Amino acid sequence: QGIAGQARNDTLYLSSAYLAPIPYFSILAKNSVVIEQHEFYIKQTFRNRCHIAAADGIMPLTVPVEKSNKTPMRDIRISAHEDWQTLHWRAMEAAYNSSPFFEYYKDDLLPFYQKQWDFLLDFNTEIQAKIIELLDITVDISFSKEYKSAPAEFDFRDKIHPKKDFSELPAAKPYYQVFSEKFGFLPNLSIVDLLFNMGNEAVLYL
């Protein structure tokens, strides 16, 4: 879902992602994008994980999902047996409470950690739509109707990956971060790191 508009470049393919890293949103802001929902779910990716900057360094936040052997992404269910929403919100609050814009945006994001979600794709899509609104960017997003291959230069479904170095993407330019004096600049974190630290200037960074 998203705001339909004219395709600005060739259509690119992205996976669904939980509070995706900043390069993902740079692609959303500049291209026509298809988000893949028919692929078999892949573990240990940004599909159910994001990275934030906490007091001890980079912290992964993972949405627990039910067993997913050869299950399409659109059918992946969130596990109801863990209190992950409380843990994620407390972690973000601890990490960004002293950031310039956490107080400004927290009421927009807190409801996503209070509502019960059944499917990972629904959760990812809804919270992404809210982030797009807060960033004030116009996007051209559709969802795949079936799984199909795409030319490598258009296929970012697995290029933005926690275990890859993002070397195929433009190098990240530093911006203000709460813990930069302690760790230096930490690139390619979740979009919330940019939003909480830069506020309405986040769109200019993208």
C-alpha positions, 0 to 999 in steps of 0.5 A, a space after each residue: 500500500 502507499 500513495 500511487 504515483 508516476 513511476 520515476 525510474 525502472 521498477 525495483 523489487 524489495 522485500 517486506 521489512 520491519 522498520 527497514 534500514 535507511 537505504 531501503 527508504 532511499 529506494 522507496 523515495 526515488 523509485 517505483 517499487 514492487 514489494 515481494 509477498 509471494 517469496 518463501 519467507 527467509 529467516 534472519 533478514 530484515 523481513 522481521 528484524 531491524 537494527 537500532 543504536 543502543 547504549 551498548 552498540 547496534 541492537 537487533 530487534 526481532 519479531 518472533 514468527 511461527 515455524 515457516 518452512 516454505 511458507 510464502 511471506 504473505 502467510 507468515 504469522 507472528 508468534 503470540 507466545 512472546 511479549 516482543 512488542 513491550 520489549 521492542 518499545 522499551 528498547 527503542 525508548 531507552 535508545 532514543 529517549 534523549 534523541 531530539 525527536 523521539 518525544 515528537 514521534 513516539 505517540 505515532 508509533 506506540 499504537 503499533 506496539 499495543 495492537 495485536 498483529 496476526 501476520 508479519 506482512 500486515 504489521 510491516 506494511 502498516 508501520 511502514 505506511 506510518 513512517 512514510 507519512 511521518 517522513 512526508 515522502 511520496 511513494 509509488 508502491 505495489 505488491 507482487 501478484 506472483 513471484 518472478 525473477 527480476 534483472 539483478 540491477 532492479 532486484 534488491 530483495 536480498 541486497 539489503 540484508 543484515 549479513 551483507 555489507 551494503 556495498 552495492 548501494 551508495 555509501 551512507 553519509 553521516 548524520 547526527 546520532 545520539 551515541 556517535 561520541 561513543 561509537 562513531 557514525 553507525 551506518 544503515 540502521 533502521 529508519 527510526 534512527 534517522 527519524 528520531 535523530 533528524 526529524 523533518 530533515 530526514 526527508 532531505 537526507 533521503 
